[in-house]
Amino acid sequence: MNPTRIAVAGAGYIGLAHIDVIRNNPLCTLSAIVDPSPASRDVAAAVGARHFNALDDLLAQDRPDGVVLATPNALHVPQALQCLAHDVPTLLEKPIAPTLAEALQLVEAVETQQGKILIGHHRAHSPIMAKAREVIASGQLGKLVAVMGSATFYKPDSYFESGPWRRQPGGGPLLLNMIHEVHNLRILCGEIVALQAFASHATRGFAVEDTVAISLQFASGALGTFMLSDTSACARSWEQTSQENKAYPSYDDEDCYVVTGTRGSLSVPTMRLKTYPRPEDCSWWKPFESSTVAMVRDDPLKHQIAHFVQVIQGQAEPLVSARDGMLNLRVTEAIVQAAREGRTVQI
């Protein structure tokens, strides 16, 4: 079988990461790079791929088997609709759209036309997350009770100096970082049905939040808390604990999620498991059985592109559908709304 031909639109940071995993997967080949910037021509020349300035040109002149859209957020929906119209399977980087209304437009088009679109929430392809979900689904923790989560890290001053827009509403950790956490929480604990939030900018004093405390209610009845901060000198974030992105230093004694049930708890990503062996042993006066769940640490982007090849070939349905991407955006927007209005928001 010939390798699956995949083009990448957008040669920025995440686009380059996609290019790298495509080139290292023997089941696919990089057919083209689409980007109007002069630097992208050099990238294409270096990797031996064709170069196009616009998606229109690619689809008209060299239709690939699939397209990765790693372009600016404002282009996500119109470009995804373009690919849909040409019946080209698409891996669309998150967020699915800048607004919920645009996301709904794309979801309706995809579902009506039965298009193949995978939303790039890459952590859904993490072997760690897959194993954590397996443990929870197995019933080892008993009935799900609560989850405690965090994404606490420190963004340096240079981050804001290089992008002054990050000091303004829309540039804070809620819209830039929380959407990742929302999908992780949905993977581990199910659908979120209501939430409350407090936001603060007391540390940096920017017009945008730097710290947010969130309370969550899940469809199962379980509750959750989540602490988000980009000004907290703390390693309890996915990047600093999962060891999946080598650009970040990591700490194997820290977790960013603790999922608890009536029989035990699982800490993620260290995968430390504490359970009571029998129902009659469930008491804080009795000791847990402690163990560490065996799992693999590997690059989720690599697994995501392998899955995308399966989607293109009709061997699998998208693990993260357009509707999933819309729900992640809906929850993230609800957190912004709850913090702004000081009330419980129903999903």
C-alpha positions in Angstrom: 0.0 0.0 0.0 1.3 3.4 -0.9 1.9 5.8 2.0 -0.9 8.2 2.8 -0.2 11.6 1.4 -0.8 14.3 4.0 -0.4 18.1 3.5 0.2 20.6 6.4 -1.4 24.0 6.3 0.4 26.4 8.7 4.2 26.1 9.3 4.2 27.7 12.7 5.2 25.9 16.0 2.5 23.2 16.0 2.6 22.9 12.2 6.3 22.1 12.4 5.6 19.5 15.0 3.0 17.8 12.7 5.5 17.9 9.9 8.0 16.1 12.0 5.7 13.3 13.1 4.4 12.8 9.5 7.9 12.4 8.2 8.7 9.9 10.9 5.7 7.7 10.3 6.3 5.1 7.5 2.5 4.8 6.8 2.3 8.4 5.6 4.3 11.0 3.6 4.4 14.8 3.7 3.0 15.8 0.3 3.0 19.6 0.7 3.2 22.6 3.0 0.7 25.5 2.7 1.7 28.8 4.1 2.2 32.3 2.6 5.3 33.2 4.7 8.7 33.1 2.9 10.2 31.0 5.8 7.7 28.2 4.9 9.3 27.9 1.5 12.6 27.1 3.1 10.9 24.5 5.3 9.3 22.9 2.3 12.6 22.8 0.4 14.4 21.4 3.3 12.0 18.4 3.7 11.4 17.9 -0.1 7.7 18.8 -0.1 5.8 21.0 -2.5 4.9 24.5 -1.4 1.7 26.4 -1.8 0.7 29.9 -0.7 -3.0 29.1 -0.3 -5.2 26.1 0.5 -7.2 26.8 -2.7 -4.0 26.2 -4.8 -3.3 22.9 -3.0 -6.8 21.5 -3.4 -6.9 22.5 -7.1 -3.4 21.4 -8.1 -2.3 18.5 -5.8 -5.2 17.1 -3.8 -3.8 15.1 -0.9 -5.3 12.2 1.0 -5.6 14.3 4.1 -4.8 17.8 5.4 -3.6 19.0 8.8 -4.9 22.5 9.5 -2.5 24.2 11.9 -3.5 27.7 10.9 -4.6 30.7 13.0 -7.9 30.2 14.8 -9.9 32.6 12.7 -9.2 30.4 9.6 -10.2 27.1 11.2 -13.9 26.9 10.2 -13.6 28.4 6.7 -10.6 26.2 5.8 -12.2 23.1 7.4 -15.4 23.7 5.3 -13.2 24.0 2.2 -11.6 20.6 2.9 -15.1 19.2 3.6 -16.4 20.5 0.2 -13.5 18.7 -1.5 -14.1 15.5 0.5 -10.6 15.7 2.0 -10.2 14.3 5.5 -9.0 16.9 8.0 -7.0 17.1 11.2 -8.1 20.5 12.6 -6.0 21.9 15.4 -7.8 23.0 18.5 -9.8 25.1 19.3 -12.3 24.0 16.7 -13.4 27.6 16.2 -13.0 31.1 17.8 -16.7 31.1 18.8 -19.3 28.6 19.7 -21.6 29.8 16.9 -18.9 29.1 14.3 -18.1 25.7 15.9 -21.8 24.7 15.6 -21.8 25.7 11.9 -18.9 23.3 11.3 -20.4 20.5 13.4 -23.6 20.7 11.5 -21.8 20.6 8.1 -19.6 17.7 9.2 -22.5 15.6 10.5 -24.8 16.4 7.6 -22.2 15.5 5.0 -20.6 12.7 7.1 -17.2 14.3 6.6 -14.0 13.0 8.2 -12.7 15.5 10.6 -10.4 14.9 13.6 -10.0 17.7 16.1 -6.4 18.1 17.4 -6.8 17.7 21.1 -3.6 15.7 21.1 -3.8 14.6 24.8 -6.7 12.4 23.9 -4.1 10.2 22.2 -1.8 10.1 25.2 -1.1 6.5 26.4 -1.1 7.9 29.9 -4.7 9.2 29.5 -5.8 6.0 27.9 -4.5 3.9 30.8 -6.0 6.3 33.4 -9.4 6.1 31.6 -9.1 2.3 31.6 -8.5 2.1 35.3 -11.4 4.4 36.1 -13.7 2.5 33.8 -12.7 -0.9 35.3 -14.4 0.0 38.6 -11.3 -0.3 40.7 -12.0 3.2 42.2 -15.7 2.3 42.9 -18.3 4.9 42.2 -16.8 8.1 41.0 -16.9 10.8 43.7 -14.6 13.7 42.8 -11.6 15.0 40.9 -9.0 17.5 41.9 -7.1 19.0 39.0 -4.5 21.7 38.4 -2.6 23.5 35.7 -0.3 25.7 37.7 2.9 27.1 36.0 4.8 30.3 35.5 4.9 32.1 32.2 7.9 34.5 32.1 7.7 38.2 31.4 9.2 37.6 27.9 6.1 35.6 27.0 4.0 38.8 27.4 6.6 41.1 25.9 6.8 39.1 22.7 3.0 39.1 22.4 1.4 42.1 24.1 -2.1 40.9 23.1 -1.6 38.2 25.8 -2.1 41.0 28.4 -5.6 41.6 27.2 -8.9 39.7 27.5 -8.7 36.5 25.4 -4.9 36.2 26.0 -5.1 34.6 29.5 -4.8 31.0 30.6 -8.6 30.4 30.4 -8.8 30.6 26.6 -5.2 29.6 25.8 -4.7 26.7 28.2 -7.9 25.6 29.9 -9.4 24.0 26.7 -6.7 21.2 27.1 -7.8 20.5 30.6 -11.5 20.5 29.8 -11.0 17.6 27.4 -8.8 15.7 29.9 -11.5 16.1 32.6 -14.2 14.9 30.2 -12.0 11.9 29.3 -11.5 11.0 32.9 -14.9 11.9 34.5 -17.5 12.3 31.8 -19.6 15.2 30.8 -19.5 18.5 32.7 -23.1 19.8 33.3 -22.5 22.9 35.5 -19.7 25.0 36.9 -18.7 28.1 38.9 -15.5 30.1 38.8 -13.5 32.9 40.4 -10.9 34.7 38.4 -8.1 37.1 39.6 -5.5 39.3 38.0 -4.1 40.4 41.4 -0.6 39.1 40.8 0.3 40.7 37.4 -2.4 43.3 37.3 -3.1 42.8 33.6 -6.5 43.3 32.1 -6.7 39.5 31.7 -6.9 36.9 34.4 -3.8 35.1 35.7 -5.4 32.8 38.2 -8.8 31.0 38.2 -10.5 28.6 40.7 -13.2 26.4 39.2 -15.8 24.2 40.6 -17.4 21.5 38.4 -20.4 19.2 38.4 -20.4 16.1 36.2 -23.4 14.3 34.8 -22.6 11.3 37.0 -23.1 13.5 40.1 -19.3 13.6 40.8 -17.8 17.0 41.7 -14.5 18.6 40.8 -12.2 21.4 41.6 -9.6 22.9 39.3 -6.9 25.5 39.9 -5.5 27.3 36.9 -2.7 29.8 37.0 0.1 31.1 34.7 1.8 33.0 37.5 2.2 30.2 40.0 5.7 28.8 40.5 4.4 25.3 40.7 5.0 22.1 38.7 1.5 20.7 38.9 0.7 21.0 35.2 0.4 18.4 32.5 3.5 19.7 30.6 5.6 19.5 33.8 4.5 16.1 34.9 3.6 13.9 31.9 7.1 14.0 30.3 5.5 13.9 26.9 6.9 17.2 25.6 10.6 17.3 26.2 10.7 21.1 25.8 9.5 21.3 29.4 11.4 20.2 32.5 9.4 17.6 34.4 9.0 16.3 37.9 8.1 12.7 38.5 6.9 13.3 42.1 4.1 15.7 41.0 0.6 15.0 39.7 -2.0 17.3 38.1 -5.1 15.1 38.6 -6.4 13.0 41.5 -9.5 11.0 40.7 -11.3 9.6 43.7 -14.1 7.0 44.1 -15.7 5.1 46.9 -13.0 2.4 46.8 -9.9 4.2 46.0 -8.0 7.0 44.1 -5.8 7.4 41.1 -3.2 10.1 40.7 -2.3 11.1 37.2 0.2 11.0 35.5 2.3 9.2 38.2 -0.4 6.5 38.1 -0.2 6.0 41.8 -3.2 3.8 42.8 -4.6 3.5 46.4 -7.5 1.2 46.9 -9.3 -0.7 49.6 -9.2 -4.4 48.8 -12.8 -5.2 49.9 -15.9 -3.1 50.5 -15.8 -3.9 54.2 -12.3 -2.4 54.4 -13.5 1.0 53.3 -12.6 3.1 56.3 -10.1 5.8 57.0 -9.0 3.7 60.0 -7.8 1.0 57.6 -4.8 1.1 55.2 -4.9 1.3 51.5 -3.3 -1.1 49.1 -0.8 1.0 47.2 0.6 0.4 43.8 1.7 2.1 40.6 -0.2 1.3 37.4 2.1 0.2 34.6 1.9 2.5 31.6 3.9 3.9 28.7 5.0 7.5 28.2 5.1 8.4 24.5 4.5 11.4 22.2 0.7 11.8 21.7 1.3 13.7 18.5 2.8 10.6 17.1 -0.2 8.5 18.1 -2.6 11.2 16.8 -1.1 11.2 13.3 -1.2 7.4 13.2 -4.9 7.6 14.2 -5.5 10.2 11.5 -4.1 7.8 8.9 -6.7 5.2 10.0 -9.4 7.8 9.8 -8.4 8.7 6.2 -8.4 5.1 5.2 -11.8 4.5 6.8 -10.4 2.1 9.4 -11.4 4.2 12.4 -13.9 7.0 13.5 -12.2 10.2 14.8 -11.3 9.8 18.5 -12.1 13.5 18.9 -15.0 14.5 16.8 -16.1 17.9 15.7 -18.9 17.7 18.3 -16.3 16.9 21.0 -14.3 19.9 19.9 -17.4 22.1 20.2 -18.2 20.7 23.7 -14.7 21.5 24.9 -15.1 25.1 23.6 -18.6 25.3 25.2 -17.2 24.4 28.6 -14.3 26.7 28.3 -16.5 29.6 27.3 -18.8 28.7 30.3 -15.9 29.1 32.7 -15.2 32.6 31.3 -18.9 33.4 31.6 -19.1 32.1 35.2 -16.0 34.1 36.3 -17.3 37.2 34.7 -20.9 37.0 35.9 -20.3 35.4 39.3 -23.0 32.7 39.0 -23.4 29.0 38.2 -23.5 28.3 34.5 -25.4 25.3 33.2 -23.9 23.5 30.2 
